[in-house]
Amino acid sequence: MQLSTMLIYSCVIYSKYLKIIFDPVNMLAVDQVDQQNQLWQECFEAFGSHIEVMHCKDVIVEHESFKSTRLGEGSVNHAYLFSWLKNHKNHISVLREEINPQNAIEDICFMKRMVG
């Protein structure tokens, strides 16, 4: 388990009032894109019960860093993330982050497909 995951978990486990806004991309490093499902699973196991909101964004790797892109066109495995949400936290809010108004309609349609 990553140190950041352990720190988050240790903060929320001791309080019924502290909850998590889960931002999967902020937990991801460029060199972990191919192992992201494993990282998401570690996060869900460590603090999934404390997640109350999830940020939704997509990125591509460009020059060894992340660049925002339209939902569904990047590297993030949204199907994996939304599948977990449907099965474990189907009552929480999902917030679109880093929105480009020119892509708003497509992004909304993508999110609707993900939530079913």
C-alpha positions in Angstrom: 0.0 0.0 0.0 1.3 3.5 -0.8 2.3 5.9 1.9 -0.4 8.4 0.8 -3.1 5.7 1.0 -2.0 4.8 4.5 -1.9 8.4 5.6 -5.4 9.1 4.3 -6.7 5.9 6.0 -5.1 6.7 9.3 -6.7 10.2 9.3 -10.3 9.0 8.6 -10.4 5.8 10.6 -10.3 7.7 13.9 -13.3 10.0 13.1 -16.8 9.4 12.1 -17.0 13.0 10.8 -14.0 12.9 8.4 -14.9 11.6 5.0 -13.0 11.4 1.7 -13.4 13.2 -1.6 -11.8 10.5 -3.8 -9.8 11.9 -6.7 -8.4 8.9 -8.5 -6.1 10.8 -10.9 -4.5 12.7 -7.9 -3.6 9.3 -6.5 -2.0 8.1 -9.8 1.5 8.6 -11.0 2.5 8.6 -14.7 4.4 5.4 -14.3 1.4 3.7 -12.7 -1.1 4.1 -15.5 -0.8 0.5 -16.5 -1.4 -0.7 -12.9 -4.2 1.7 -12.0 -6.8 -0.9 -11.3 -4.5 -2.4 -8.6 -4.0 1.1 -7.1 -7.8 1.8 -7.2 -8.4 -1.6 -5.4 -5.9 -0.8 -2.7 -7.6 2.6 -2.2 -11.0 1.0 -2.0 -9.8 -1.6 0.5 -8.1 0.9 2.6 -10.6 3.7 2.8 -13.5 2.9 0.4 -16.1 3.0 3.2 -15.1 6.6 3.9 -15.6 7.8 0.3 -18.5 10.3 0.0 -17.7 12.0 -3.2 -15.6 11.1 -6.3 -14.0 13.5 -8.7 -14.2 12.5 -12.3 -11.6 13.6 -14.9 -9.5 12.0 -17.6 -5.9 12.5 -18.6 -3.4 11.5 -21.2 0.3 11.1 -20.6 2.2 13.7 -22.5 5.9 14.4 -22.0 6.0 12.3 -18.9 3.2 14.3 -17.2 -0.6 14.3 -17.2 -2.7 16.5 -19.5 -6.4 16.9 -19.1 -8.7 15.6 -21.8 -12.3 14.9 -22.5 -13.8 12.0 -20.5 -13.3 8.7 -22.1 -10.5 9.8 -24.3 -7.7 9.4 -21.8 -6.0 6.8 -19.7 -8.3 6.5 -16.7 -10.2 3.3 -16.4 -13.6 4.8 -15.6 -15.4 1.5 -16.1 -13.5 0.0 -13.2 -14.1 3.0 -11.0 -17.8 3.3 -11.7 -18.3 -0.4 -11.4 -17.0 -0.2 -7.9 -19.2 2.8 -7.1 -22.3 1.0 -8.4 -21.6 -2.0 -6.2 -20.4 -0.3 -3.0 -21.3 3.4 -3.0 -24.1 4.0 -5.4 -25.5 6.9 -3.3 -22.5 9.2 -3.5 -22.0 12.3 -5.8 -19.6 12.2 -8.7 -18.2 15.7 -9.6 -16.7 16.5 -13.0 -13.4 18.2 -12.5 -11.4 20.2 -14.9 -14.3 20.7 -17.2 -13.9 22.3 -20.6 -17.2 24.0 -21.5 -16.8 23.1 -25.1 -16.9 19.4 -24.1 -19.6 19.7 -21.5 -22.3 17.8 -23.4 -20.0 14.9 -24.3 -18.7 14.7 -20.8 -22.2 14.6 -19.3 -23.2 11.9 -21.8 -20.1 9.9 -20.8 -20.9 10.2 -17.1 -24.5 9.1 -17.7 -23.3 6.0 -19.6 -20.9 5.2 -16.7 -23.6 5.4 -14.0 -26.0 3.4 -16.2 
